[in-house]
């Protein structure tokens, strides 16, 4: 079941880098977009994790301004918002142990080995974030990026992951 995660909201798979997917409207003329306005969506983390929400919004604003857009209070060219959720996933780790004694003895008998395996299950929380950019005039989605990763119990680590994911997402914005 998906739910908002209070303190640990987003991004960085255990032992792997976070996953990020980006898509955009091929017919959108991104060169015409010069201004933006941030808008809250219904699925932010503001109610359950206001500090995480502030960090996410600040990182999104930084990403937009680093991409050459200026933030305005009214009449923007585009709106930007985010959505976030979490879900529990199971991870399985199997370890194999054993002794292999295959071969023939001096009496021409076949030998055999002893082997076993142990599988452990770990439940991890995976956070997902969607960042949308909408053409304000046409009210149509022009760019979307989706990132996901496992969450840490360390708020500082999650904050670093949020910033890294958003920075990485905006490297290719606007699409050329």
Secondary structure, DSSP 4 states (H G I P E B T S, - for coil): --B--SS------TTSPPEEEEEE-TT--GGG--EEEE---TT-STTT-HHHHHHHHHHHHHHHHHTTPEE-SSS-SEEEEEEEEEEEEEEEEEEEEEE---SB-TTS-B---EEEEEEEEEEEEEEEEEEEEEETTTTEEEEEEEEEEEPPS-HHHHHHHHHHHHHHHHTT-S--
